[in-house]
Structure formats: C-alpha cells, structure tokens
Amino acid sequence: MAQIEYKELLDAGVHFGHLTRKWDPRMAPYIFMEKNGIHIIDLNKTLAALDEACNAIKGIVRSGRKVMFVATKKQAQEIVSEEARRLKMPYVTDRWQGGMLTNFATIRKSLKKMQTLDKMLKDEETVKSIAKRERLIRTRDKEKLERVLGGIADLTRLPAALFIVDVKREHIAVAEAHRLGIPVFAMCDTNSNPDSVEFAIPANDDAYKSISLITLAIGKAIEEGLMERKQDKDDQRIQEEEEAKRSEDLAQARAEGETQPEAEAAPAPVAEDEQEA
C-alpha cells in the first residue's frame, strides 16, 4: 500500500477539527491540542488508523466482496463517485434512502423498475406508441431513480463494508450497517462519535483536499486488493491446469503400459537327437 506522508496530511488540512464548543468528548483520544478555539487532530493517530483501515479493507476486497462508498455532502460527492466508478464499487452520493440495506429486497425492485424504464425509453417503437405526457413522466421517473440509485445499479447483494465520509451526517447508513453486522470505515471529525464505527479515521471531513486524500488512500487499498484477488485467481488457474496436465500424462502413461505387446516367448530347447538328425 502506498504510504501517505505526514506532510501530505498536513498540507491537505486533515488536522483541522471543529470549534471546541462543537466537539464530541469521545474524540478526545484523537485530539492533539486546541488552537484559536479549534481542536487539532493528532495526525500520528490518523496515520495509524488509516493504515489499519486500508489493510482491513484490502482483505475484504481480496475475498471478492464489495465496499459501498457513502458521501452525500456536496464537497465529497464528486471525488467519492469518481473513485467508486473507477473501482467499479457501489456508491451513494445523492441521498441515503432509508432501508437501502435493511430493506434491500424493495430496493432491488426499484432497481428493476429503473432498468425497465431505461430499456423502454431506448426502444424507438415503444417511445413512439406512448403519449408525449406519459413519455415525459416516465423519463422523469427514470432520472429520479438514477439520481438516487444509479450508483448501486449493479449491486446484486449486500456490500461487505461501508466507507463513509461524514459519520454524523450519514447516521442512518451507519445504523443500518450495524443492524446487519456490516463493518463501517469512516472519516470522523472532532464532532463525531468514533465509537459508532468499527474503523474510525480521525480527519477533517469538511475540506475537499482532506476528503480527497483519505478517499484516494482507501481507493488505493481497494485497488491493491482487487489486483491481489486477480493474481490469486491466476495462480489457482495455473495450478489447476498443471494438476490436470499431470493427471492426463499419468493416465496416458498407464494406458501405454497396458497396451504394450508382451515380450516374445523364448524358443523351446531342442533335444540333442533332433539336433544330430
């Protein structure tokens, strides 16, 4: 995993917390000091927590499971959606719809409806056969569904983990994940509760540069996990091919041994009187 330097965190403003009057006392272990009425996050704790989170998330991805990105705040939407699309991971950046995890069966019905509308609107004959008003209504329905559910269109089962930018803002997503036993990786600012998630990364969750740096670090860990999974599959395929080849060679050798002609019998000894004759 590409190691993030202390200076990179400093330059990105990861250490800036909220005003001291807005803090959550449970973040005390991660706070270095107070300066001008603002809490300063201990970046050594951030580095250690980020390293632990990246190793854990890489293991999840290596096992072939998905990680859902969740970030609905404006300054995080672009970077999170781009990184999730690059890694082909599910993401939610518009609005967390209640029951997205706990009522996944209903969400899948909505996804199916979105796909049906998309297919219908792409069919020229169907579009021509319906009234203009009805076509407009269906187009708006499809756009609304894509805005809310477009990031999870390819999700066929529940994700194995969540990566959340603002744990306080996305408290509904955190609650649903906990209810289902899904681990949560989250950026926790000084006004957040780090105990509400399994992997808390103390960091400024308001600044674009801070969000970008942490998100890209998580994305890099996921990418490495995907590469290792691909390498594992390739190694397994090669091993299976070698075993199949050995089995084939052994079977062929046995078949040749069974069909080999028997050695010619030695000639019977000739009696002396017959030789004289």
Sequence and secondary structure as in RCSB ss.txt:
>XXXX:A:sequence
MAQIEYKELLDAGVHFGHLTRKWDPRMAPYIFMEKNGIHIIDLNKTLAALDEACNAIKGIVRSGRKVMFVATKKQ
AQEIVSEEARRLKMPYVTDRWQGGMLTNFATIRKSLKKMQTLDKMLKDEETVKSIAKRERLIRTRDKEKLERVLG
GIADLTRLPAALFIVDVKREHIAVAEAHRLGIPVFAMCDTNSNPDSVEFAIPANDDAYKSISLITLAIGKAIEEG
LMERKQDKDDQRIQEEEEAKRSEDLAQARAEGETQPEAEAAPAPVAEDEQEA
>XXXX:A:secstr
     HHHHHHTTTTEEEEGGG  GGGGGGEEEEETTEEEE HHHHHHHHHHHHHHHHHHHHTT  EEEE  SHH
HHHHHHHHHHHHT  EE S   TTTTTTHHHHHHHHHHHHHHHHHHH HHHHHHS HHHHHHHHHHHHHHHHHHG
GGTT  S  SEEEES TTTTHHHHHHHHHHT  EEEEE TTS GGGSSEEEE  SSSHHHHHHHHHHHHHHHHHH
HHHHHHHHHHHHHHHHHHHHHHHHHHHHHHHHHHS           HHHHH 
